[in-house]
Amino acid sequence: MVNSMTGFASVTGQHDHVSWAWEIRSVNNKGFDLRQRLPDGCDVLEKDVKSKVSAKCARGTIFVSLKMKQDELGATPMLNMAALDAVVAAEKIAVNAAKMAGLGVRETDVSTLLSLPMVLERQSQAGENDADWIAAAGAQLDELVNKFAEARADEGAALTKVLQSQIASIAKLTDAAATSADLRQDVIKARLQSQLAAILDASDGLDETRLEQELAIIAVKNDITEELDRLRAHVDAAKALLKTKGAIGRKFDFLMQEFNREANTLCSKSGSTELTRIGLDLKTIIDQMREQVQNVE
């Protein structure tokens, strides 16, 4: 079962006049890195966040944030005397200037002054009930983390389909390489015998036995049977990994290195245009698959 290292989830809640929103998201990382952004006074939640997230996630950089907002109904209005004095003083200056300019003046009433945000402030009372809303927010951690795990699993399911298709392509190309006409022993043997005959006809005094030995060595060097066998073994290992529970990303990454090594060797041993084309197609699929594997937990 494949889990993606990317995912997102959120939950919201409210207690009395305090509302909040949890968010959790993740990106790729070779290891596990948890980063929390919590409001002041919410340090008591950090341990629970780490415990619950690490129980569900083995790899990835994971960001958890909690944002809190208090409704105005939950705040007490407070008169800012300094701001009020400054506004009244400024009004007097403006009134005098208007009179000197012969402009009409209308007195400002109290309700107008109190409507100014800097004069009548709302003092948050959240601190008096912090423990209550923080506890209520903490109670949502299980829901948050479970939704996050489900999101990563859903992305993992989609990722599995892509990987299965790529594994099938590698298997098909491996079979194509095995059945290529240039790989059949009779073709290889006939070609080498023809080369040997041409050399013997054009040369005098060459040791025929020595030439046959050298050509046999060349034949062995051009044989890709072992590479094909290892590619098939890697295909089976990849299929098995997709069915394995837990974090498999590191194992898959190592397996992709092995796939790439065999494809490179196959290309280097190629003695035909057809086999070279197959080898290059293999490398292309392997590179594409390696990019997808980077998302696997």
N, C-alpha and C positions, 0 to 999 in steps of 0.2 A: 504494500500500500504506500503510495507516494504522497508526501505532503510538500506543498510549495513553501518556499521561504518568504514569499510575499503574501500579504493579506491586510485586511482592514475590518474594524468593527467599532461600533459606538453604542452607548446606552445613555439615557437621560433620566433624571429624577428630580423630585422636589420634596421639601420638608418645611412646613410652615411657609415662611416668606423667602426661603432660600432654594434656588434651583441650581442644577449642575449638569455637566455633560462629560462623560468619560469617552476617550478615544484611544484606540490602539492600532498601530500599523507597523509593518516590518519590511525590511529590504534585505538583500543577500549579504551574507557574511560567512567567512570560513568557520567562525566560532559563534559563541552566544554572547551578545552584548545588549544589556537592558538599560534603557535611559528613561528616567521618570521626571515629569514636570508637574508638581503638585502645589496647590496654594499654601500659603503660610499656615502653620498649625496642623497640617495634614501629614506630618512626618510619621505619625503612628500607622499610616497605611502602607508605607514603603515596604515593610517586611512582608505583608500579605501579598502585595503586588508581585514582588520578586518570587515568592513561594508558588503562587498560583500560575504565573506565566512560565516559570522554569519547569513546572510539572507537565506542561503541554508542549513546550517548544525546546528543541535541542540546539538549533542553529538559527542564525539571523540576527540582525540589529533591530531591536524592537523598541519602539517609542510609545510610552504610555503617558497620557496627559489628562488632567482633571481641571476643568474650568468651572468656577463658581460665580453666581450672580445673585444679588439680593434684590427682591422687588421693592419698589419705593414704599409700598404699604408697610413694609417691615422695617422702615427707617424712621427715626424721630427727627422732626424739624428743629433746627437750631439756628438762632439769630446770630449772625456774624456782625458784632458791633463795630469792629474796625472797618469792615466793608460798608456798613450803613453810614458811619461818620464820613467816610470818603465820598460816598455818593451825595450826601446832603451838602457837603462843602462844595463839591463840583457843581451842584445845582444852583447854589447861591451865586457862584461866579457867573454861571450862564445866565441867570435871571438879571443880574446887574448889567451884564453886557447887552442883553436884549433891551432893557429899559433905556440904556444910553443910546441905543440905535433906534429907539422909537418903535420897537416891536411890541406886540401884545404878549402878555405872559399869562400862562395858566398854571395855577399852583398844582404841584404833584401831591396826590393823596397817598395815604399809607398803603393801601392795597397795591398800588403801582410799585411802590418801593419793595414790598414783600414779594412781588412777582419776579424780581431780579434774582437769578440763580446764586450770585455771589453774596447776596444779603441774607436769604433764607436757605440754608443748606440742610441737607438731610444726613444726619449722623447715623452711620450703620450701627445696628445693634447685633450684628451676626455673632460677635464674640461671646455674647451671653448664652447662645445656644449652639456654639461650635460643636460640642461633643455629640449633640443629637443629629445634626445633619451629616457630620463626618461619619458617624456610625451607619447612618442610612445609606450613604454613598458607598461605604465599604462593603455593605451587604450585597451590592450589585456586582462585585468583582467576579464572582463565579459566572454570572450571566455574560459579562463582558468577555471573559477569557474563553468561555465555551463558544460564543459566537465567532470569536477570532479563530479558534481552532477549526471550526466548521468552514470558515472562509478559506483557510489554508488548505483544508482537505478538498474543497470544491475545486480550487485552482490546481491542486495536485492531480485530481481526476482528469482534468483537461490536459494536463502535462503528460500524464500516463499515455493517453491516446496518441499524442505526438511522438513520444519515445517509442511506443510499440510500432508505429508506422516506420520510423527510422531504423529500428532493429530489423524489421522485415526487409527493408531495402538493402541493408548490409548483407543479410542472409542470401538474398536473391543475387546480389552482385558476386558474392563468394561462390555460389553455385555456377554462375556464368563463367567465372574465371576457371573453375575446375573443368568445365566442359568445353573450354576454348580449344579449337583445333590445334593450336600451337602447344598445348599442354599434353596432348596424347603422346604416349611413349613411342609409338611407331613413327609419328611425324618427327619427333626429336631425333630418334635414331636414324631415320632416313636422311635428315638434313645433315647430321654429323658425318655419316658415311659418305655423303656426296662431297662434303668439304674435305674429308680425308683423301678421297680418290683424286680430287683436284690437286691437292698438295703433292701427292705421290707422283702424279703424272708430270708435274712441273718441276720436280726435284729429283736429283740423283744422289744415291747414297744415304738417304734418310732412314733412320731406324723406324720401321713401321710399327713395331711393338711400343716404342716410346711415344709415337704419335697417338696411338690408340689410347694409351694411358692418359695423355694430356687431354684428349677429347672427352674421355670418361670423366675427368675432373671438371671439365667445363659443363658437362651434362648435369653433374651433381650440383654445381653452383647455380645453374639455371632452374633447378627443380624447386618449385614453390609448394610442394605437398605439405611440408611442415607448417608453412605460413597459413595455408588454407585450413589445416586442422586446428590451428590455434584460433583463427578467426571464428570457426564454428564453435569452438569451446567458449570464446568470449560472448558470442551470441546467446548461447545457453545460459551463461552466467548473468548476462543482462536481463534476460527473461525472468530468471529466478529472483534477481534483485527487486524487480517490479512487484513481486508478490511478497516481499519481506516486510515485516512490520518494523517500525522505528526509523531512526535517522539512517539513510542509505546514501546520502549525497557524497560523502568522502569516498566510499567504496566505488561509487559510480564514476567519480572523477578519476580515480586510479585506473579503472577499467578502460576509460576513454583513452588514457595514455597508451595502454596495451593495444587497443584497436589501432591507434595511429602508428605505432611502431610496426605492426604487421603490414599495414597498408604501404608504408614507406619501403619496407623490404620487398614487397611484391612488385612495386614500381621499379625498384633498382634491378630486379632480376628479370624484368620483362624483356622478351625477345621479339615482341610483335606489337604492331600498332593497336590491335584489338585488346591485348592484355594491358597495355599502357592506358588505354581509354577506360577500361574497367577499374584499374588502380586509381586513376584520377577521380572517377565517379565515387569510388569508395572514400577517398580522402575528403571529398566535398560533403558527403553525407555524415561522415564522422565529425567534421568541423561543425556542421549544423547541430548535430546531436550534443556535442560538447557544450555549445552555447545553452541549450535547453537544460543540460545537467546542472549548470551553475545555479538554477533556480530550485533544485531539489534539496530538501532539508537533509 
